[in-house]
């Protein structure tokens, strides 16, 4: 937590909305209830479910809240970057929050306090929980590479505690109970030093949806900075609210993001044949898991 004598820093909050329904209003209200100095921008990517109208009706006029609208859906990363460009330079921190998330009491203060206490950290993420209060996959992660991704997909990572070489990407089992340095945290709720975010050019908007969060964290890592996992901050994530109307497109974007992350950061370390095999493996995974996506509709 921040020292009581310190003045609360301004936190710019960006929420990109696409058909989040009633969850959007709950998300914004949860931020307003944090008792922190916030400036919230909700940018809508051409929703068709009247979620923005529902937000306005639910909250009325709120000085800390600004609503923006895109005529089309340019993607999550472009939505975030577009909103940040419209913010003033006053904010010290930037909170990027999914519209289907709700911040539990004290969470924002815990995230800010962790970054205020550690100048080597550039980004902090909370413990992300489901409606049963259990940690969700991806809350604490390692950067994916071909091997970690392979053992995760095949299930061999379940043996990671016995055979360290089989450790996968996800570390959400047996989470630490204190602030911990991390390679990557959940992209559903990220508090980042705004100056660092702007200096890096924001999110890579060549990602449509998925992996742009890992890209940001990896670029911070390349600069010698790191993330913090902050378990005292708890955020409920009603996962899949925005993607339920277009699951195949979202599934495709996830694998497209995997390919971009590999190509951008790791492909140069390997020969042409290995690169081809990795890309083929990504799209084989897409094909094998697509029936499950279709069955959930």
Phi and psi in degrees as a GROMACS rama.xvg file:
@    title "Ramachandran Plot"
@    xaxis  label "Phi"
@    yaxis  label "Psi"
@TYPE xy
-73.8148  147.438  UNK-2
-58.0976  142.251  UNK-3
-62.7356  -26.2327  UNK-4
-77.9917  -14.6022  UNK-5
-81.2615  146.278  UNK-6
-78.0637  139.509  UNK-7
-63.5887  127.258  UNK-8
-75.2773  150.811  UNK-9
-74.6019  132.182  UNK-10
-114.512  116.833  UNK-11
-82.8428  130.243  UNK-12
-115.739  125.231  UNK-13
-117.039  124.861  UNK-14
-123.575  117.793  UNK-15
-95.0459  121.004  UNK-16
-107.706  136.804  UNK-17
-146.651  104.667  UNK-18
52.171  45.0082  UNK-19
-84.3658  -4.99909  UNK-20
61.9722  -144.607  UNK-21
-66.9294  -18.3175  UNK-22
-62.0608  -29.8499  UNK-23
-61.1392  -46.7473  UNK-24
-63.9995  -39.0846  UNK-25
-65.8925  -36.5989  UNK-26
-62.2891  -51.6278  UNK-27
-63.0975  -42.618  UNK-28
-62.2787  -35.5592  UNK-29
-66.4812  -32.4141  UNK-30
-72.2215  -44.7569  UNK-31
-61.6428  -27.3315  UNK-32
-82.396  -0.604454  UNK-33
-77.4675  -10.6589  UNK-34
59.2697  39.712  UNK-35
-119.756  162.887  UNK-36
-81.899  103.955  UNK-37
-125.337  155.127  UNK-38
-131.864  108.238  UNK-39
-102.261  129.39  UNK-40
-119.087  120.715  UNK-41
-105.426  120.431  UNK-42
-113.18  125.878  UNK-43
-100.323  127.996  UNK-44
-94.4306  62.5398  UNK-45
59.3044  48.7078  UNK-46
-64.9582  154.787  UNK-47
-118.782  6.26672  UNK-48
-105.459  9.39559  UNK-49
61.5749  26.9884  UNK-50
-65.6159  -33.5108  UNK-51
-69.4893  -38.8367  UNK-52
-64.3804  -38.6068  UNK-53
-64.6287  -36.8097  UNK-54
-63.8212  -46.7581  UNK-55
-62.2337  -41.2576  UNK-56
-67.3641  -38.4244  UNK-57
-71.1265  -41.334  UNK-58
-102.113  -22.1376  UNK-59
69.3457  -151.09  UNK-60
-83.3297  119.305  UNK-61
-126.731  122.534  UNK-62
-61.1711  -33.2197  UNK-63
-81.505  -0.0391078  UNK-64
-117.918  132.621  UNK-65
-128.447  133.374  UNK-66
-110.272  130.446  UNK-67
-123.3  154.509  UNK-68
-134.149  132.031  UNK-69
-98.7473  143.593  UNK-70
-75.8672  -18.5102  UNK-71
-139.128  179.257  UNK-72
-103.046  99.6072  UNK-73
-83.7985  0.0142866  UNK-74
103.112  164.613  UNK-75
-66.3929  -49.0913  UNK-76
-62.197  -44.602  UNK-77
-65.3664  -34.522  UNK-78
-62.6797  -45.6369  UNK-79
-62.7292  -49.4503  UNK-80
-61.2767  -39.1266  UNK-81
-64.9375  -38.7271  UNK-82
-68.1063  -42.2003  UNK-83
-62.3259  -35.729  UNK-84
-63.7077  -22.7848  UNK-85
-93.8705  -0.0528199  UNK-86
-85.4514  155.891  UNK-87
-75.1483  175.622  UNK-88
-91.222  7.74342  UNK-89
-77.3183  -30.1362  UNK-90
-67.5277  134.37  UNK-91
-86.318  -32.0513  UNK-92
-125.216  153.897  UNK-93
-122.731  122.366  UNK-94
-103.083  118.737  UNK-95
-103.375  117.148  UNK-96
-130.202  131.565  UNK-97
-68.0482  146.946  UNK-98
-71.4176  -11.7206  UNK-99
-103.085  25.0895  UNK-100
-111.089  149.736  UNK-101
-129.608  124.8  UNK-102
-82.3398  125.072  UNK-103
-78.7057  158.126  UNK-104
-52.1086  134.93  UNK-105
82.2422  -2.05758  UNK-106
-68.6175  -43.5821  UNK-107
-66.3496  -40.0392  UNK-108
-62.1115  -37.5305  UNK-109
-66.9436  -40.3223  UNK-110
-66.2088  -45.7903  UNK-111
-61.9704  -44.8852  UNK-112
-59.5386  -37.5211  UNK-113
-64.7691  -43.085  UNK-114
-71.9239  -36.1246  UNK-115
-62.6872  -30.1449  UNK-116
-89.071  -7.86303  UNK-117
-138.301  93.5789  UNK-118
-66.3375  -15.815  UNK-119
-82.1129  -10.2737  UNK-120
-96.7294  139.955  UNK-121
-112.093  -14.7466  UNK-122
-148.517  141.602  UNK-123
-131.695  141.872  UNK-124
-130.419  151.123  UNK-125
-90.5106  178.791  UNK-126
-79.8593  114.389  UNK-127
-95.5524  125.017  UNK-128
-122.648  157.625  UNK-129
-91.8325  -172.312  UNK-130
-69.5163  -12.0552  UNK-131
-93.9079  -0.301526  UNK-132
83.5394  9.92187  UNK-133
-92.1128  146.175  UNK-134
-61.9467  136.817  UNK-135
-92.7841  152.872  UNK-136
-57.0945  141.449  UNK-137
89.9986  -3.57418  UNK-138
-59.7796  -41.5801  UNK-139
-132.611  127.832  UNK-140
-137.908  163.722  UNK-141
-106.611  158.905  UNK-142
-64.3199  135.329  UNK-143
-72.0667  142.531  UNK-144
-137.836  173.643  UNK-145
-54.9496  -41.9525  UNK-146
-70.0546  -49.1293  UNK-147
-60.037  -39.1374  UNK-148
-66.6663  -39.5951  UNK-149
-63.4533  -48.8456  UNK-150
-69.5445  -27.5547  UNK-151
-69.1401  -47.1315  UNK-152
-66.0548  -39.2774  UNK-153
-80.1399  -11.2166  UNK-154
88.4058  -2.61623  UNK-155
-64.25  -21.4516  UNK-156
-64.4067  -15.8855  UNK-157
-63.2835  -20.586  UNK-158
-92.9241  7.20431  UNK-159
-61.486  -32.5075  UNK-160
-69.6064  -27.5391  UNK-161
-89.6238  -40.9119  UNK-162
-120.408  97.0649  UNK-163
-53.2484  -30.7842  UNK-164
-64.4772  -16.4653  UNK-165
-97.0995  13.1337  UNK-166
-64.2799  133.299  UNK-167
-97.6269  -154.842  UNK-168
-83.7242  -45.2773  UNK-169
-81.2568  135.959  UNK-170
-123.15  25.7476  UNK-171
-76.5314  -9.16371  UNK-172
-86.7612  129.21  UNK-173
69.062  49.4424  UNK-174
-68.4631  147.459  UNK-175
-66.8088  156.036  UNK-176
-102.77  13.5962  UNK-177
-140.747  167.42  UNK-178
-57.7712  128.812  UNK-179
-135.431  137.195  UNK-180
-65.785  139.238  UNK-181
-140.002  152.947  UNK-182
-70.5721  -47.5796  UNK-183
-150.218  150.341  UNK-184
-126.383  -174.027  UNK-185
-70.0059  137.495  UNK-186
-82.6485  -2.85533  UNK-187
-69.0251  -25.8815  UNK-188
-150.508  110.079  UNK-189
-130.531  125.151  UNK-190
-103.713  119.822  UNK-191
-127.052  147.224  UNK-192
-62.9628  122.538  UNK-193
-63.9675  -38.0644  UNK-194
-61.1731  -38.8398  UNK-195
-67.9173  -42.3043  UNK-196
-60.0774  -46.2623  UNK-197
-67.7148  -41.6656  UNK-198
-61.3117  -29.6765  UNK-199
-88.4467  -0.148037  UNK-200
83.5794  16.4974  UNK-201
75.234  -156.461  UNK-202
-75.9243  151.836  UNK-203
-75.6059  109.372  UNK-204
-81.7162  8.59714  UNK-205
-78.5294  -12.5614  UNK-206
-81.5791  134.768  UNK-207
-81.5612  -52.3294  UNK-208
-164.092  127.992  UNK-209
90.5649  137.317  UNK-210
79.4961  -10.7132  UNK-211
-66.038  -26.4412  UNK-212
-70.6886  -44.3904  UNK-213
-63.2976  -37.5261  UNK-214
-59.339  -46.3413  UNK-215
-60.6223  -46.6684  UNK-216
-66.0326  -36.0783  UNK-217
-68.237  -39.7342  UNK-218
-66.2568  -36.1679  UNK-219
-62.9619  -41.8561  UNK-220
-60.0606  -40.401  UNK-221
-63.5063  -26.0291  UNK-222
-85.6157  1.01393  UNK-223
86.9195  11.3175  UNK-224
-100.555  171.298  UNK-225
-147.74  170.502  UNK-226
-98.4557  161.409  UNK-227
-123.445  135.605  UNK-228
-95.4911  124.775  UNK-229
-119.681  91.8888  UNK-230
-67.4483  -20.7967  UNK-231
-69.2675  -20.8486  UNK-232
-89.6664  123.98  UNK-233
-123.218  132.634  UNK-234
-131.808  126.717  UNK-235
-84.6778  132.024  UNK-236
-120.826  113.162  UNK-237
-87.3114  73.7775  UNK-238
-61.489  138.54  UNK-239
92.2459  1.31301  UNK-240
-59.3455  -48.3595  UNK-241
-76.6016  -24.8152  UNK-242
-94.315  -5.68195  UNK-243
-64.8579  -25.6107  UNK-244
-82.0118  -11.068  UNK-245
-149.301  60.5795  UNK-246
-64.2576  -36.0154  UNK-247
-67.7057  -42.8242  UNK-248
-61.4614  -42.9286  UNK-249
-64.4647  -41.3639  UNK-250
-63.1028  -40.4944  UNK-251
-64.7397  -43.5589  UNK-252
-63.6588  -35.1202  UNK-253
-60.0813  -44.7701  UNK-254
-75.6584  -32.5864  UNK-255
-61.8015  -39.8053  UNK-256
-65.2781  -40.1915  UNK-257
-58.215  -44.6241  UNK-258
-64.4426  -42.3984  UNK-259
-64.4053  -42.3402  UNK-260
-60.7267  -46.28  UNK-261
-62.802  -47.0959  UNK-262
-63.6793  -37.9445  UNK-263
-74.9889  -38.835  UNK-264
-113.488  -23.2595  UNK-265
-125.473  -22.4166  UNK-266
-60.7743  -34.8171  UNK-267
-66.0066  -14.6259  UNK-268
-81.6424  -6.76303  UNK-269
-127.916  163.528  UNK-270
-78.8074  168.796  UNK-271
-57.1618  -40.8574  UNK-272
-65.6373  -43.1128  UNK-273
-64.9812  -40.8513  UNK-274
-60.1971  -42.1262  UNK-275
-63.7939  -41.0821  UNK-276
-64.9065  -40.0395  UNK-277
-64.7627  -47.4596  UNK-278
-62.2428  -41.3976  UNK-279
-62.8845  -38.3939  UNK-280
-64.496  -37.608  UNK-281
-60.9212  -45.63  UNK-282
-80.1165  -22.1544  UNK-283
-66.6297  -40.4582  UNK-284
-60.5976  -42.0802  UNK-285
-56.809  -47.5651  UNK-286
-66.3969  -40.2223  UNK-287
-70.8236  -32.0514  UNK-288
-94.3637  -11.4612  UNK-289
-58.6829  -42.7481  UNK-290
-56.7903  -36.3054  UNK-291
-64.4261  -38.7988  UNK-292
-63.0208  -43.4386  UNK-293
-66.7069  -35.9273  UNK-294
-68.9787  -25.8356  UNK-295
-78.6059  -11.4367  UNK-296
